[in-house]
């Protein structure tokens, strides 16, 4: 086993494997081995003799804009709802009728704002799969 995975955890992400080595528990990777192990539902009494851990490269920080919650369709729907809310007072008013270019500009402004204002420290994208390592009870209990 490559000790770099244990010694330099700031470079990797870890997921505890179920029975099938490629099936990571809850399909979730963590920034440290300790965090990955803490998500496992076992106690010291029934702890397994060994644990398999999937190791991946740590990717870039996640950006809120990458979830695409504010795409052109979502913005158009929101503007349409705003028009509907005004319709009792202003019949047939289309105050929020923007061109496609204006909607794209608004999408960019919203997503840039979210990327700047939301702190995603510690939220990394999972990089390339490297390998599955096996930790004995003696090794993995140091992280619990």
C-alpha positions as CSV (number, residue, x, y, z in Angstrom):
1,X,0.0,0.0,0.0
2,X,1.1,3.5,-0.8
3,X,1.6,5.3,2.5
4,X,1.2,8.6,0.7
5,X,-2.6,8.0,0.9
6,X,-2.3,7.9,4.7
7,X,0.4,10.6,5.2
8,X,-0.9,13.2,2.7
9,X,-4.6,13.1,3.0
10,X,-5.0,16.7,1.6
11,X,-4.3,15.2,-1.9
12,X,-7.0,12.5,-1.8
13,X,-10.6,11.7,-1.1
14,X,-11.8,8.5,0.6
15,X,-14.8,6.3,0.5
16,X,-15.4,3.2,2.6
17,X,-16.3,0.3,0.3
18,X,-19.2,-2.1,0.9
19,X,-18.8,-5.8,0.0
20,X,-18.2,-5.0,-3.6
21,X,-14.9,-3.0,-3.8
22,X,-16.3,-0.5,-6.3
23,X,-19.5,0.2,-4.2
24,X,-18.7,3.0,-1.8
25,X,-20.9,3.4,1.2
26,X,-23.7,5.9,0.4
27,X,-21.7,6.7,-2.8
28,X,-19.9,9.4,-0.8
29,X,-16.3,10.4,-0.7
30,X,-14.7,12.3,2.2
31,X,-11.7,14.6,2.6
32,X,-10.1,12.3,5.3
33,X,-10.0,8.7,6.2
34,X,-11.4,9.6,9.6
35,X,-14.4,11.3,8.1
36,X,-15.1,8.4,5.8
37,X,-14.9,5.9,8.6
38,X,-17.2,8.0,10.8
39,X,-19.9,7.7,8.2
40,X,-19.9,3.9,8.5
41,X,-22.6,2.3,10.7
42,X,-20.5,0.0,12.9
43,X,-19.5,0.1,16.5
44,X,-16.3,-1.0,18.2
45,X,-18.0,-4.2,19.3
46,X,-18.9,-5.3,15.7
47,X,-16.0,-3.7,13.9
48,X,-14.7,-5.7,11.0
49,X,-11.2,-7.2,10.9
50,X,-10.4,-5.0,7.9
51,X,-11.9,-2.2,5.9
52,X,-11.5,-1.4,2.2
53,X,-11.2,2.2,1.3
54,X,-11.5,3.6,-2.2
55,X,-9.0,6.3,-2.9
56,X,-9.5,9.0,-5.5
57,X,-7.6,12.1,-6.4
58,X,-9.0,15.3,-4.8
59,X,-10.4,17.5,-7.5
60,X,-11.1,21.2,-7.6
61,X,-13.3,23.0,-5.2
62,X,-16.9,22.8,-6.0
63,X,-18.5,26.0,-7.3
64,X,-22.2,26.7,-6.6
65,X,-22.8,27.6,-10.2
66,X,-21.9,24.1,-11.2
67,X,-25.2,22.7,-9.9
68,X,-27.0,24.6,-12.7
69,X,-29.9,25.5,-10.4
70,X,-30.1,28.9,-12.1
71,X,-30.1,28.1,-15.7
72,X,-32.0,30.0,-18.5
73,X,-35.2,27.8,-18.0
74,X,-35.3,28.4,-14.2
75,X,-34.8,32.1,-14.6
76,X,-37.5,32.3,-17.3
77,X,-39.9,30.3,-15.1
78,X,-39.2,32.7,-12.2
79,X,-39.8,35.7,-14.3
80,X,-43.1,34.2,-15.6
81,X,-44.2,33.6,-12.1
82,X,-43.4,37.2,-11.2
83,X,-45.5,38.4,-14.1
84,X,-48.4,36.2,-12.9
85,X,-48.2,37.7,-9.4
86,X,-48.6,41.2,-11.0
87,X,-51.5,40.2,-13.3
88,X,-54.3,41.0,-10.9
89,X,-53.1,44.6,-10.6
90,X,-51.6,45.0,-14.1
91,X,-53.5,42.9,-16.6
92,X,-51.5,41.7,-19.6
93,X,-48.4,43.3,-18.2
94,X,-45.1,41.6,-19.2
95,X,-42.8,43.6,-17.0
96,X,-40.3,40.7,-16.8
97,X,-40.2,39.9,-20.5
98,X,-36.4,39.7,-21.2
99,X,-34.6,38.7,-24.4
100,X,-32.6,35.5,-24.5
101,X,-29.4,37.6,-24.3
102,X,-30.6,39.4,-21.2
103,X,-31.6,36.1,-19.6
104,X,-28.1,34.7,-20.3
105,X,-26.6,37.8,-18.8
106,X,-28.8,37.5,-15.7
107,X,-27.8,33.8,-15.4
108,X,-24.2,34.8,-15.5
109,X,-24.7,37.6,-12.9
110,X,-26.5,35.2,-10.5
111,X,-24.0,32.4,-10.8
112,X,-21.0,34.7,-10.5
113,X,-22.6,36.2,-7.4
114,X,-23.2,32.7,-5.9
115,X,-19.6,31.6,-6.7
116,X,-18.2,34.7,-4.9
117,X,-20.5,34.7,-1.9
118,X,-20.9,31.1,-1.0
119,X,-18.0,29.5,0.9
120,X,-17.3,26.1,-0.4
121,X,-14.1,25.5,1.5
122,X,-13.8,21.7,2.0
123,X,-16.2,20.8,-0.8
124,X,-14.1,19.2,-3.5
125,X,-15.0,17.3,-6.6
126,X,-14.0,13.7,-6.6
127,X,-11.1,13.2,-9.0
128,X,-9.8,10.1,-10.8
129,X,-10.2,6.8,-9.0
130,X,-6.8,5.5,-7.9
131,X,-7.2,2.2,-6.1
132,X,-8.8,0.4,-3.2
133,X,-6.6,0.0,-0.1
134,X,-7.2,-2.4,2.8
135,X,-6.7,-1.2,6.4
136,X,-6.6,-3.7,9.2
137,X,-8.5,-3.1,12.4
138,X,-5.3,-2.0,14.0
139,X,-4.7,0.6,11.2
140,X,-8.2,2.0,10.8
141,X,-9.1,2.3,14.5
142,X,-6.4,5.0,14.7
143,X,-8.8,7.2,12.7
144,X,-11.9,6.6,14.8
